[in-house]
Amino acid sequence: MHAVNLTRFNTAPADDLRPLLMNCLAVPRWVDTVLTPRPYDSREALLTAAGSTAAELSTDEIHQAIADHPRIGEQKAGDQHSSAEQSGVDTALAARLRAANERYEQRFGHIYLVFASGRSGDELLDILESRLTNNPVAELAVVNAELAKITVLRLGKLVTDE
């Protein structure tokens, strides 16, 4: 992924930006909602608008967005975002995370998704364990909030200041 400055983001053809934004959040409606109000006055205004829209995904959009995310503790070939975001997960936790991921997926029917950047593997496992007590509706809301944080982080890396 290559970064673009805000001026380029505001003026580039939408079709040039669409695949870059899909790498931030693979939800076409979100991409269109971010592209439509251009130009943005500031990078912060872009990130705020993008985060607000990402925090209000439908159930289907949440499932669509997480379908391509790797499990916490697993690396997906070619996914630079997740590798960097999960850098706090070491191999010693791999078996415990695998087992916890399996319990989570059996309970909720989708992968465990968390804003992992800057968190240790132990912390990610503790968060997973605590979220297993959520009911499915509450957990989906948590997943949506985590997706929004991940999206803003990724978009912030994509769009730089002037």
C-alpha positions as CSV (number, residue, x, y, z in Angstrom):
1,M,0.0,0.0,0.0
2,H,1.3,3.4,-0.8
3,A,0.3,6.5,1.1
4,V,-1.3,9.6,-0.5
5,N,-1.4,13.1,0.8
6,L,-4.8,14.7,1.5
7,T,-4.6,16.9,-1.6
8,R,-4.2,13.8,-3.8
9,F,-6.9,12.0,-1.8
10,N,-9.3,14.9,-2.4
11,T,-8.6,15.1,-6.1
12,A,-7.8,11.6,-7.3
13,P,-10.4,9.7,-9.4
14,A,-12.6,7.7,-7.1
15,D,-11.7,4.5,-9.1
16,D,-8.1,5.0,-8.1
17,L,-8.9,5.3,-4.4
18,R,-11.5,2.6,-4.2
19,P,-9.1,-0.4,-3.9
20,L,-7.0,1.5,-1.4
21,L,-10.0,2.2,0.7
22,M,-11.2,-1.4,0.4
23,N,-7.9,-2.4,2.0
24,C,-8.9,-0.3,5.0
25,L,-12.4,-1.7,5.3
26,A,-13.8,-4.1,2.7
27,V,-17.3,-2.6,2.7
28,P,-18.3,-0.9,-0.6
29,R,-21.0,1.4,1.0
30,W,-18.3,2.6,3.5
31,V,-15.9,3.3,0.6
32,D,-18.6,5.3,-1.3
33,T,-19.6,7.2,1.8
34,V,-16.0,8.2,2.4
35,L,-15.4,9.2,-1.2
36,T,-18.6,11.2,-1.8
37,P,-18.1,14.3,0.4
38,R,-14.6,15.0,-0.9
39,P,-12.8,17.4,-0.6
40,Y,-12.1,17.1,3.1
41,D,-10.8,20.3,4.9
42,S,-8.3,18.3,6.9
43,R,-7.0,14.8,7.5
44,E,-8.7,14.8,10.9
45,A,-12.1,15.6,9.2
46,L,-11.6,12.6,6.9
47,L,-10.6,10.3,9.7
48,T,-13.6,11.4,11.8
49,A,-16.1,10.9,9.0
50,A,-14.6,7.6,8.1
51,G,-14.6,6.3,11.7
52,S,-18.2,7.4,12.2
53,T,-19.4,5.6,9.1
54,A,-17.4,2.5,10.0
55,A,-18.9,2.5,13.5
56,E,-22.4,2.1,12.0
57,L,-22.2,-0.9,9.8
58,S,-25.1,-3.3,9.2
59,T,-24.8,-6.9,10.4
60,D,-24.1,-8.1,6.9
61,E,-21.4,-5.4,6.4
62,I,-19.7,-6.4,9.6
63,H,-19.6,-10.0,8.5
64,Q,-18.4,-8.9,5.0
65,A,-15.6,-6.8,6.6
66,I,-14.3,-9.5,8.9
67,A,-14.5,-12.3,6.3
68,D,-11.0,-11.6,5.1
69,H,-9.4,-10.8,8.4
70,P,-7.0,-13.4,9.8
71,R,-7.6,-14.8,13.2
72,I,-5.7,-13.2,16.1
73,G,-2.4,-15.0,16.3
74,E,-2.4,-16.1,12.7
75,Q,-0.6,-14.5,9.8
76,K,-2.2,-14.2,6.4
77,A,0.2,-14.2,3.5
78,G,0.3,-10.8,1.8
79,D,-1.6,-9.0,4.6
80,Q,0.8,-6.3,5.8
81,H,-1.9,-4.6,7.9
82,S,-2.7,-7.5,10.1
83,S,1.0,-8.5,10.5
84,A,1.9,-5.1,11.8
85,E,-1.2,-4.8,13.9
86,Q,-0.7,-8.2,15.6
87,S,3.0,-7.7,16.2
88,G,2.4,-8.2,20.0
89,V,1.4,-11.9,19.5
90,D,4.3,-14.3,19.9
91,T,4.4,-18.0,19.1
92,A,4.3,-19.1,22.7
93,L,0.6,-18.0,22.8
94,A,-0.3,-19.6,19.5
95,A,-1.9,-22.8,20.9
96,R,-3.8,-20.9,23.6
97,L,-5.0,-18.3,21.1
98,R,-6.0,-21.1,18.6
99,A,-8.1,-22.8,21.3
100,A,-9.7,-19.5,22.4
101,N,-10.4,-18.5,18.8
102,E,-12.2,-21.8,18.3
103,R,-14.4,-21.3,21.4
104,Y,-15.2,-17.8,20.3
105,E,-16.1,-18.8,16.7
106,Q,-18.3,-21.6,18.0
107,R,-20.1,-19.2,20.3
108,F,-20.5,-16.3,17.9
109,G,-20.2,-17.8,14.4
110,H,-17.4,-15.4,13.3
111,I,-13.8,-14.7,14.0
112,Y,-12.7,-12.8,17.1
113,L,-11.8,-9.3,16.0
114,V,-10.0,-6.8,18.2
115,F,-8.0,-3.6,17.7
116,A,-4.6,-5.4,18.3
117,S,-2.2,-2.6,17.6
118,G,0.1,-2.0,20.5
119,R,-1.3,-4.8,22.6
120,S,0.5,-7.9,23.8
121,G,-0.6,-11.4,23.0
122,D,-1.6,-12.0,26.6
123,E,-3.8,-8.9,26.6
124,L,-5.5,-10.0,23.4
125,L,-6.2,-13.4,24.9
126,D,-7.6,-11.8,28.1
127,I,-9.9,-9.6,26.0
128,L,-11.0,-12.6,24.0
129,E,-11.8,-14.5,27.2
130,S,-13.8,-11.6,28.7
131,R,-15.8,-11.1,25.5
132,L,-16.9,-14.7,25.5
133,T,-19.4,-13.7,28.2
134,N,-21.1,-11.2,25.8
135,N,-24.4,-12.0,24.2
136,P,-24.3,-12.2,20.4
137,V,-25.9,-8.8,19.8
138,A,-23.6,-7.0,22.3
139,E,-20.6,-8.8,20.8
140,L,-21.5,-7.8,17.3
141,A,-21.6,-4.1,18.5
142,V,-18.1,-4.6,20.1
143,V,-16.8,-6.1,16.8
144,N,-18.2,-3.1,14.9
145,A,-16.5,-0.7,17.3
146,E,-13.2,-2.6,16.9
147,L,-13.6,-2.5,13.1
148,A,-14.0,1.2,13.2
149,K,-10.8,1.7,15.2
150,I,-8.9,-0.6,12.8
151,T,-10.3,1.3,9.9
152,V,-9.2,4.7,11.2
153,L,-5.7,3.3,11.9
154,R,-5.4,1.9,8.4
155,L,-6.8,5.0,6.8
156,G,-4.5,7.2,8.9
157,K,-1.6,5.3,7.4
158,L,-3.0,5.7,3.9
159,V,-3.7,9.4,3.9
160,T,-0.9,11.6,5.2
161,D,-0.9,15.4,6.0
162,E,0.1,17.7,3.2
